[in-house]
Amino acid sequence: MSFSNDMDDEYEKLFRRLNPPRVVIDNEACKNATVISVDSANKHGILLEVVQVLTDLNLIITKAYISSDGGWFMDVFPPPVFNVTDPDGNKVTDEAILDYITKSLGPESCFTSSMRSVGVKQSTDHTSIELTGSDRPGLLSEVSAVLTHLKCNVVNAEVWTHNMRAAAVMQVTDEETGSAITDPEKLSRIKELLCNVLKGSNKSRGAKTDVSHGVTHTERRLHQMMFADRDYERANNEEFNEKQRPNVSVVNWHEKDYSIVTITSKDRPKLLFDTVCTLTDMEYVVFHANIDAEGPEAHQEYYIKHVDGSPVKSEAERQRIIHCLEAAIERRVSEGLKLELCTTDRVGLLSDVTRLFRENSLAVTRAEVTTRAGKAVNTFYVSDASGSPVDAKTIDSIRQAIGQTILKVKGSPEELKPVSQESPTRFLFGGLFKSRSFVNFGLVRSYS
């Protein structure tokens, strides 16, 4: 088996040397977008590779035409194009970004069989912790408290929740050394305690904790973790607004032996990445695709086959594709109060902040934690744990607890439950921040 894999790798390298990828970037062909063409030998995952590079640069893909029937990704028919803009809707003119695209997708790139997006690189800077388990109010607070108790500093983290399940990728350092945690006993203790927290009182669904010194693509990894955790399985009594659910259909085109996947949903950043990521992880190959996301709605059409060359074979398989794509689109959609925090980083900061949320009966539905040059830049989406509108007095108590802050409410103030003049604040966490902090609260529906 090893000999066969080595031969496959050598053949792939030889084929790529003889047929290097070609990238063409054109700012003249389209009036309102930059046109990027990528010609490359076709293989499973190549579409995701291209979409991921563009998405990681925060570029917006407004249109795409894809074809790869001739053994080449994006063959001559239809035109091989991705129409992209910057986040402000303008053409991409930054030479550094254009050069990065060319190097990442052109002859200098290195598409390996394991794919860069799921490859693991060793890191001495931090230890990566991957968590999956049942979601509940206060879960992030409990996880953060355990890490603080074990003298671990969270430098980066991303947390998603969907369908009563939670997944997180957290990068931590040792408080004493400021680098990755190498003590086997400490790593084992971290896994044990975090797994206990994730299990909670829910014994019907499992919990999983992995610790490594590797670096992966965080958002890709979160999709893989939630897919493996089967967050796409819905309970019969689940309440969900059908108007918010994306419209996904799967039909077979028997003449050409394809299955056609059609998706209509509200447009948002990274939508194409989320759907292509899921199709790739489900081991489907996209042979043709047509993407149109120039308006408020996005329309996606994919002509797919399984990696074994077959179209969808059963109703059960068809339903599974539909549910998995619905879940992929819903995971990144967060309703609730958006909180943006920027302050000097320190060990225990995440634990203190999330404990404040928990004490005020706020549940974190999604979170992104980053550290830049000693500054913690964190974004949280929170909702009232009871399901009621977020109470304005909760914001007032958090405002007093944090100290020197700037507080803004985005959206409609009437969406908040008003403060009663007689109601005292529920929880004061005086002295939480010793340094000047900036907190920005906005009631929004997020699609980023």
Salt bridges, closest charged atoms under 4 A:
GLU10 OE2 - LYS13 NZ 3.90
GLU12 OE2 - LYS43 NZ 3.28
ASP39 OD2 - ARG22 NH2 3.67
GLU49 OE2 - ARG116 NH2 2.77
ASP56 OD1 - HIS217 NE2 2.97
ASP69 OD2 - HIS288 NE2 2.97
ASP99 OD2 - LYS103 NZ 3.35
GLU130 OE2 - ARG221 NE 2.90
GLU142 OE1 - ARG136 NH2 2.79
ASP174 OD2 - LYS186 NZ 3.12
GLU192 OE1 - ARG189 NH1 3.51
ASP210 OD2 - LYS208 NZ 3.81
GLU219 OE2 - LYS270 NZ 2.83
GLU219 OE2 - ARG332 NH1 2.92
ASP229 OD2 - ARG165 NE 2.55
ASP229 OD2 - ARG205 NH2 3.86
ASP231 OD2 - HIS162 ND1 2.68
ASP231 OD1 - ARG331 NH2 2.78
GLU233 OE2 - ARG230 NE 3.12
GLU238 OE2 - ARG234 NH1 3.16
GLU242 OE2 - ARG245 NH1 3.33
ASP274 OD1 - HIS223 NE2 2.79
ASP274 OD2 - ARG268 NH2 2.68
ASP274 OD1 - ARG332 NH2 2.67
ASP281 OD1 - ARG220 NH2 2.33
ASP292 OD2 - LYS63 NZ 3.33
GLU294 OE1 - LYS63 NZ 3.89
GLU297 OE1 - HIS299 NE2 3.74
ASP308 OD1 - HIS306 ND1 3.40
ASP308 OD2 - LYS313 NZ 3.82
GLU315 OE2 - ARG318 NH2 2.85
GLU326 OE1 - ARG234 NH2 3.96
GLU330 OE1 - HIS162 NE2 2.78
GLU330 OE1 - ARG234 NH2 2.66
GLU330 OE2 - ARG245 NE 3.73
GLU335 OE2 - ARG445 NH1 2.16
GLU340 OE2 - LYS338 NZ 2.85
ASP352 OD2 - ARG346 NH2 2.99
ASP352 OD1 - ARG355 NH2 3.48
GLU359 OE2 - ARG358 NH1 3.94
